[in-house]
Amino acid sequence: MPPSTKPRVRPKAVIPHKIRIIGGQFKRTMIPVLDRTGLRPTPDRVRETLFNWITHLWDGEFEGRQVLDAFAGTGALGLEAVSRGVSSVVMIEHDRGALSALKALCDKLHISNVTLIAGDAMVAIPRQAPTRFDLIFLDPPFGGDWLERAIPKALAVLADDGLLYIEAEAVMPPPPGMELLRIDRAGAVHSHLFRREPAVE
């Protein structure tokens, strides 16, 4: 019998169903990734690079810092900040399933300094005032005008020397009053870390 000439079918790329916290108190803790359209968890390598940048900029001092994760998704960015020792993290997520998974993980790890908010980031971000955040993550679904609408709202609640992290489909110019500190690329994702420029007296 002649050998089969049927071509092999390559398996489709699958988004991992778990990612891990890279460093800090909860290092190696697995984070579940739900199968949701538009859910794009920040890869381990990208988060490791990002938090190396932040650790350098803050001289390793995470204590007392307040963080906003405006498009939480899996919560990977916010949970990484918690693991490193920040004072508090506010996570906003519109998907109830993703939010339930986040709550379950926070309960499992006995995390008490995370506030979970269900809803639209465009509505929830302004409601965080008068809090001023030392670090804000903007990692919205690709496509649409999410960043265009979210950046002004984020800047309104960013501390005077605060950091703004943005993931986008292309290289972005600094928002008004911000300076670009670091930029990186992993596949189709461009990672930017901005800092608010000092006010001119």
N, C-alpha and C positions, 0 to 999 in steps of 0.2 A: 504494500500500500504506500503510495507516494506521500512524502511529508506534507503536512498542511501548509498552504501558502497564505492562510488567513493572517492579515496584519495584526500585530499586537496593538491593543488599545491602551494608551497611557491613562493611568488614573487621574481624575481631576484633582487640582490643588484644593486642599481642604484647610480652612481656617482652624488653627488648633483650638480644641475645646477647653484648654486650660493654659494659662500663662502663669508666671511666678513673680513674686516680689523679689527684687534684686538684692536689696541691702537693708540693714537696720534690724530692729527688734523682730520683725516678722519675715526675715530673709528666708527664701525658699518656700514660703507659703504659696500654695496654688490658688489661682483665681479662676473660677469657671467662666467660660465664654459662651454666651447663649447664641443660638442661631437666629440672628436678627438682620434684616436688610439694613445696610448702612453702618452696622457695627464694625468698627475697625480698631481693635485694640492696639495700642502703641507697643511695638515689639520690644522684647527684653533688651536687645542691644541698644535701641534708641533710648529707652528709659535709663539704662546704665550710663550712656554718654551724657544725657541731660542732667542727671543728678550728680555726675562728676563735675559738670559745669557749675551747678548751683552750689555744691559743697565748696568749690574753690572760691566763688564769689562771696559766700557767706562765712568763709573761714571755718566751715564745719558747724556753725552755730544755727541749728534749726529750732531750738527751744524759743518759745515766745512768738514764733511766726504764725500768721494766719493765712490760710490758703483757700482759694476758690477753684473748684473743678466744675466748669460751667456746662460741659457736655460729658458727664461722667462715664456713661456706657458701662464697661466692666468695672470701673473704679480704679483701674491700674495706676493712673497717675496720682490720684488723691491718696490711695492706700500706700503708695511708695513714700509719699510725703509724711504720712502718719508714722510709718515704720521708721523713718529717719528722726522723728522726735518733734515735729511741729506742734504748736499749741492746739490748733483746731483746723478742721477742714470742712468746708461746705461743699456738698456734691449735689448737682442739679441733674435730673434725668427724667425725660418724659415717658420712657417705656416702663410700664409697671412691673413687667417681668424682670427686667434688668435691675430695677430698684429693689425688688423683693430678694433677688440673689445677693445684692450688695448688703442689704440689711441682715440676711442670714449669715453672711461671712463676718460682718462686724460683730454680730452677737456671738458667733463661734469663737472669735478672737478676743472677746470682752473689750472691744474698742468703744470708748465712751465719748471721745472728742470729735466724732464725725456727726454732722447734721445732714440728713438726707431730705431733699426737697423734690417732690414729684411735680413736674410741670414744664412749661415752656421757658427755656433759658432767657428769651427776650423779655419775658415778664418778670422772671425770678431774679435776674441779676440786679436790676435797679432797686428791688426791694431789700437788698442786703445793706444799703446805706442806712446809717452813717458808718458802718464798718468799712475800714480801709484795709485791703488785703496786701500782704507782702509778696504774694505769688499768685498769679491767675493762669490757669490752663484753659486754652481755647482749642478744642480738638473736635470740631463739628463734622457731620457727614459731608463727604465731598459732593460738589454740585450745589447749585442754588446760590443764594446770597447770604449764607449764614454768617460768614466772617465780616462782611461789609456791615451787617446790622449789629453784630455782637461786639465788635471792637470798641465803638464809642461808649457803649454801656459798660464794658469792662474797665475802660480808662477812667470812668467816673467813680469807680470804687477801688481803684488801685492806689496804694500808698505812694508818697512822694518819691521814694527811692525803690519802688516796687518792680518786680520782674513779671514780664508777660511772655508766656510760651504759646506759640501758635504752630499748628500743623496744617499745611496747605498743599494743594496740588501743584503749585508753582512757587518760585521765589517771590517773596513779598517785600515791598519797600517798608521802612519803618513807619509805624503810625505816627500821627502828629505828637511832637514832644517826646518821642522815644528814640533810643539809639540801639542799633543792632550790635549785640555782643557776640553771638555765635550763630552759625548756620550749619546744617548737615542735611544729607539726603540718604534715604534708604528706599530703594525702589522708586515708587511714584510719590513718596511722602517727603516733603521738604519741612524740616524742623527749624524753627527760628526762636531764639531767645533774645528778647528786648528788655531794656531797662529805661525807666523814666529818667529823662535828663534833668539835671538840677535846675531849679528856677533861677533865672537871671535877675540879680538884684539891681 
